[in-house]
Amino acid sequence: MAKKYSSYDQINADLEMIKLEREIHLQHILLNVEKTKESIQPENLFKEALKSLQFKLSSSYGMILQIAIPYFINWLIHKKRGD
C-alpha cells in the first residue's frame, strides 16, 4: 500500500532516511569487500589453513590416541622381549 504524505517535510524526512540507509548498506558492502580482500591474501590463507588443520587434529586427538596407544604398548612389550 502506498504511503500518503501530508507535507513536503514528511517526504524530505523519508528521503533522508532512505539516503542514510543506502549509505549504511554501501559502507557495509565496502567493509565486506575489504575483509574479503584481506582474507584471500596468501599469508592469511596459510594462517587459516593452519588453524583449520589444528582444529581438525585437536578434535580427532582422542580418537588418534585410542588407536595409537594399544599399538605403542604392544610395540614396547615386544621390544622388551627382544622380538
C-alpha positions as a printed Julia matrix, in Angstrom:
83×3 Matrix{Float64}:
  0.0     0.0    0.0
  1.37    3.41  -0.94
  2.18    5.83   1.84
  0.34    9.14   1.78
  2.16   12.3    2.7
  0.55   15.45   4.01
  3.59   17.7    3.66
  6.89   18.11   1.89
  8.67   17.82   5.23
  7.45   14.23   5.6
  8.64   13.42   2.1
 12.03   15.0    2.75
 12.36   13.14   6.08
 11.64    9.8    4.37
 14.05   10.61   1.54
 16.75   11.49   4.06
 16.15    8.22   5.91
 16.34    6.26   2.67
 19.54    8.08   1.74
 21.11    7.22   5.12
 20.03    3.57   4.87
 21.55    3.4    1.4
 24.82    4.86   2.69
 24.89    2.36   5.57
 24.36   -0.55   3.16
 27.04    0.78   0.84
 29.54    1.07   3.69
 28.65   -2.47   4.81
 29.35   -3.77   1.31
 32.66   -1.89   1.14
 33.69   -3.31   4.52
 32.87   -6.84   3.37
 34.91   -6.32   0.2
 37.9    -5.18   2.28
 37.57   -8.17   4.63
 37.4   -10.49   1.63
 40.49   -8.93   0.07
 42.37   -9.37   3.34
 41.25  -12.95   3.79
 42.43  -14.06   0.34
 45.96  -12.75   0.76
 48.42  -15.68   0.73
 49.65  -15.16   4.29
 46.09  -15.1    5.64
 45.12  -18.15   3.59
 48.08  -20.01   5.06
 47.15  -18.97   8.62
 43.55  -20.06   8.13
 44.67  -23.4    6.7
 46.88  -23.98   9.75
 44.03  -23.06  12.11
 41.7   -25.43  10.3
 44.25  -28.24  10.42
 44.91  -27.61  14.1
 41.17  -27.73  14.84
 40.71  -30.97  12.92
 43.67  -32.57  14.66
 42.58  -31.4   18.1
 39.05  -32.68  17.6
 40.3   -36.1   16.5
 43.15  -36.19  19.04
 41.28  -38.52  21.42
 40.44  -40.95  18.66
 44.06  -40.96  17.45
 45.26  -41.72  20.98
 42.74  -44.56  21.39
 44.09  -46.15  18.24
 47.79  -45.38  18.76
 48.22  -46.27  22.45
 47.48  -50.02  22.07
 49.92  -50.25  19.15
 52.56  -48.38  21.15
 52.09  -50.61  24.21
 52.26  -53.7   22.02
 55.46  -52.39  20.43
 57.0   -51.75  23.87
 56.11  -55.25  25.07
 57.7   -56.86  22.02
 60.74  -54.58  22.22
 61.48  -55.59  25.84
 61.21  -59.24  24.94
 63.67  -58.78  22.15
 61.26  -59.87  19.39
